[in-house]
Amino acid sequence: MVHNFNAGPSILPKEVFEQAAAAVLNWNNSGLSILEFGHRTAEFTSVMEEARSLVKELMHLDANHEVLFLHGGASTQFMQVPMNLLDPKDSAAYTDTGVWGSKAIKEAKFFGKVEVVCSSKEKNYNFIPKDFAVPNDSKYLHITTNNTIYGTQWQRIPATSNSLVADMSSDIMSRVLDFNAFDLIYAGAQKNMGPSGVNLVVVNKNILGKIKRAIPTIMDYRNHINEGSMLNTPPVFSVFVCMLTLRWLKSQGGVAAIEKLNNEKAALLYKEIDENEMFTGTTVKEDRSKMNVCFVMNDPGKEADFLKYTQSLGIVGIKGHRSVGGFRASLYNALPISSVLVLVKAMKDFAEKR
C-alpha cells in the first residue's frame, strides 16, 4: 500500500478515483466519456450546478456569496483579485507569511498601492504575525490561511473592518470557519477538493463593481457569475472530479466531521515529533498547520537514510520543500489516519534502530 503525503497535487478519496475512472470510459451508460461531453450539454450543466450547490451547502454560504469554478489556479487570482477590487490610487493590506503571500503582493502592485502590514520573512516564515494594524482606508486585507511550504496556519482569522480576502488553497474545507466573514476566497482545487486545473472562487457579490478600471471580459468576476461559471469552456473533467470529491466530503459528515479527523491526524504526528529525540518541528507550536507538518532531523546526516527507509514502507511525498529542508507530511482531507500511524511507527522504529 502507498501512503501519499504529497503536498499537491495530492491524495483524493479512493472512491472518487474509481468513479472518475469509470466516467472516463463510459459516463452514466451514455457510451461516451466524460471527456467527450460538451460543456453546454444538460448533462454537464447539472455537474456544474451540483458542484456549486455542494460548495454553498458545505460552507454554509449566505445568499450574497457566489461560487465560481475558474481556470488558472490560485496564481491567476493574485492578479484577478486586485484587478476587480483595486483602483490605481487605492490601497490594499497584505500579510506576508510565505512564498504565496509574497507572490500575491508582487502581482497586486500592478493594480494599486500595497501596504504589507506584517511579515514573518525574517524567521523564514516559521510563525504567523500576531500584532499588526490594518489601515482604515485599505480596500481589503489579504491573508494566506495555510502556508504549504512552511507548515504554518492562521489559527485565528484576524478581525478587520475591511473586506477580507483569503487564499485557502491548502486548507479549504478542512476546518470549520465562518466563511461568510470573508468577502472573497480562492483556492486551487488540488489539495482538498479535486485535481489540478480548476480554481474555486467564493465572492460576496456586493464588493464587485466598485472600481473605475475597465476589466477584461474574462477577468471580471461579474461576468462569470452571470454565466454560472460557463462564460468560456470550463475545465470539464476537473470540475467533475471536484463534484465527486464534494459528494464524498458530504457523505463523511461535512466540514465539521473532517476537521475532527484532521485534528486527530495532526495531533498524532506532532506528538511523535515532540517526543522523538531524533526530530524537531520547524514552526512555532501555536501556529502549526493541521494540513502540512514540517520537521527536520536533529542529525541532518541521517535524513537521507530516513527518507529511504520510509520509501521502503510505501510512504511517499514527505521530502521537505527546498526552502525549509527536512520533511513535510501533508495531511489533507482524504488521507486516512492509518497512513499517519504508519509514518509515526516508522519514526519510532527508525529511532530505535539508530
N, C-alpha and C positions, 0 to 999 in steps of 0.2 A: 504493500500500500504506500502511496505517495502522500506526504503531509506537506501541503502547499502553503508556505508562509510568504509568498511573493508580495511585494508592495503594490503591484499593479502594472499591467492587467493581472487580475488576481483570481482567487478561488470563487467559484459560483456553486450553488447547490447542485448535487448530482442529478436530481430530478429535472432541473432546468436544462442541463446538458442533454439529457435523454429526450426531453420534449422538443428542444431546439433541433437536435439531430434528426428526429423523425420528421419535423416540419420541412427541413431542407430537402428531404426525399419526396415527401408527399404530405402536403398540408391539408388537414381536415378532409382527407379522402377525395381531394379535388383532382388528383392526378398531376398537379403542379407543385413545384417547390415554392416555399415562402419567398425565395429569392427571385421568383418569376412574376409575382403578383404586382400589378400596378398600384401605385400609392393612392390613386384616386378611386380605386375599387371599393365597394361596400365592405368587402372582407377586411382590407387593411384599415379603412377608416374606423372600423369597430375596434381594431387593435389600438390605434392611437387614442381613441376616446376612452377605452378601458384603462390604458396606461396613465393617462392624465387624471382620470377619476380615482384610481388607486392612490396616486400621489396625494391628492386632496384628502382622501379618507385617512391615509396613514399618518399624514402630517397635521390633520385636523385644521385645515385651512379655512379661513372665512371667505365670504363672497368677494372680497376686494382683491384676493390673491389669485393670479392666473398662473397656470402651469404650461410650460413650453418644453418641447424636446427639439434641440437645435444642433446644427453641425458645429464642428470646430473645437470641441473640448473646452476646458476651463481657460486655457490660454487665450482663446478668442475673446472671452469675457473681460480679460484685462483691459482691452480697448473698448469693447461694446458697452460696458458699464459707464465709463466716463463720457463716451460719445452720446449717450442718451440722457445723462444726468447733469452734465457739467458744461457751462459756457466758459469761454476763454478767460473771462475776468472772475469767474467763480473759484472757490477753493474747496478742496475735499481733504478730509483727515484720513491718514493711512497708518496702520500699525505694521512695523517691520519685524516679523517673528520667524522669518525663514526665506528660503530661496523664492518660493512662490509669491509671498507677500512683496518681496523686493522686486520681482518681475512685474507685479501689478502696479507698483509705484512708478516704475520706469515708463510703462505704457500710458498711465493716467496723465503724466506730464505733457503729453502731446495735445491734450484737450483742455487743460486748465491748470490752476495752481494746486500744488500738493503740499500739504503740511504733514510731515512724518511726526506723529505725536508721541511715539515710543519705539524703542528698538532694543533687541537683545543680541545684536550682532557682535558686540564686544566679547560676549561669552560663548561664541559660536552657536548662538540661538538655543542654549540649553535651558532657558526659562521663559516664562511669559511675564512681561512687564505688568506691574500692578498699579502704580501711581502715575497717572498721566491725565492731562486735561485736554478736552476737545473744544476747539474754538467754536463759539456760538454761531458764527457765520458760515461754518462748514456745511456744504450741501449734504454730505453724508460721512459716516465713519465706516471704513473698510477693515475687516478682520479676516484672517485665515483661521478657521476654528480648530483645525488639527494640522500639525506640521509633520508631514510624512517622513521627511528625511531625518529630522532631529528628534522625533518622538515626544513632542510637547503638544498640549491641548488646552484650550481655554476651558477651564472647569467652571468658571463663572463668566457668563457673557457680560461684557461691560454695559452698564446702564448709560444711556445717552438720550438727549432730547433731539438729536439729529437723526436723519434717516440712517438705518443700519443696513449695511451690505456685507455679505459673508460668502467667502469661498469655502464650501463644505465638501470639497471633492473627496476627502479621505475619511470623513466620518458621517456622511449623510445618512440619516435614518438608523444610526447606530445607538442613539440615546434620545430620551425624551427632552424636547426643548419647546418653548413657546415659539413655534415657527412663525406665528402671526406678528411677533415682535420685530421680525426682520422685514425690511421693505424690498430687499432683493437678495435672493440666494442663488448661487450657481454651483454646479458640481459635475465634474466629469463622471461618467457612469461606471468606470472600470474598476472601482473598488468594492462598492456595496450594492450596486444597482444593476449591473449588466456588463456588456463588453465595451471595449473602446469604440470610439466613433460617434458617440452621441453625448450631448451635454444637457443636463436638466437646469432649467431656469424657473424660479418661482418669484414672481414680481407683483408688488402691490400696484395695481394699475393707476392709482391716484397720484403716484410720483412721476408719471410719464407726461410728456407734452409740456414741460415747464421751461424748456430752453428755447433759444432763438436759432440755434445752429440747424442748418439743413442736414438731415441724416440720410445716408444712402438707404434706399428701399429695403435691402436685405438686412441692414443693421438696425432697423427701427423695431423695437420690441412690439410696438402697437400693431404693426403690420402682421407680425407672427401671431399675435393674439387674435386679430380679426379673422385670420385664416386657420385658426385651430392647429398651429404648428405645421401647416401644409402650404406655406407660402411658396416654397420650392420643394423639389423632391427630397423627402426626409430619408435618413439612413434606415431603411425599412427593417432590415434584419436586426440591427442594434436595438431599435425601438421594440421589436417583437420580443427579444430576449429580456429587455427591461420589464416588459409586461409580465412575462413568466416569473421573473425574479420578485416582482412586487406581489404577485399572487402568492408565491412561496412565503414571503415575509408576512403577509396577512394570515396565512394558514398557521404560522408559528405563534400567532398571538399578537402580531404587530410590533411596533417600535418598543413599547414597554417591556414586552417579553424578551425581545432580542437584547435589550440593554442589560437585563438581569444576567443573561448568559455571557454577554461581553464582559461584564464586571467580574464574573467568576473566572473567566479565562485569564483576564489581565491580573487578577489577584494571585492566581496560581503561579504565573510566570514571574511576576515581580517578587513574590515571596522567595522563590528559589534564587533569584539574582541577589537578593539582600542577604540570604543565609549561606550561600555557597561562597567560600573564600576565594574561589578562582575567578569570580565575575563581579563586575561593578556596573551599575546603571549610569547612563551618561547625562541624564536630565535631573533637575531638582525634583524631589519627590512630589511636591504639591502640584506640579504641572505635568506629571506623567500622562502620556497618551494611553487610552484604552485600546487604540487601534494599532499603533506602531510602537513596539517595545524595543528600545535601543540599549545595547550593553556591550561592554568590552571585557577582555580577559586581563587580569592583573599582570600576567606574564604574556605580553604580545607574541612572544616566540612560540606559544602553544596554539595560537589562533588557527593556523593552517591545519594542524593536526585535528583540532576540534571540528573544524568545518568538514574535513574528510570523514571523520567519524560519524557526524550527523548525516552526511550524504549516504553512508553505507546503511543507515536505518530508514532511508526513504524521505528524509527531511530535506526539503528544497526551499530556496529563496531566502535564506537567513543571512547571507553576506551583507554587511552594512554598506551604506552609501559611502562613497569616497570622501565626502565632506566630514564624516564622523568616524568612519572605520568600524572595526569590530563587527557587531552583528545587529540585525534588525529583524524581528519577528512580527509580521503583520497579522493581526487577529480580527480580520473582517467578519462580517455577519455570518457568512456561510462556513467559516472554519469551525469544525466540530471540536468540542472540548477534549475529545480523545487525542487529537493531534497535539494539543498543548501538553497533555500528560506524557506523550511520547518524548517531546522536547525536554520537559522537566526531568524525566528519567534519564535521558541522555546526558544532561548536565551533571546529575548526581553520579552516574556511573563513570563518566569521564574523570570527575574529580577524585573518585575513589581509586581509580586505576592509575592516576598520575600523581 
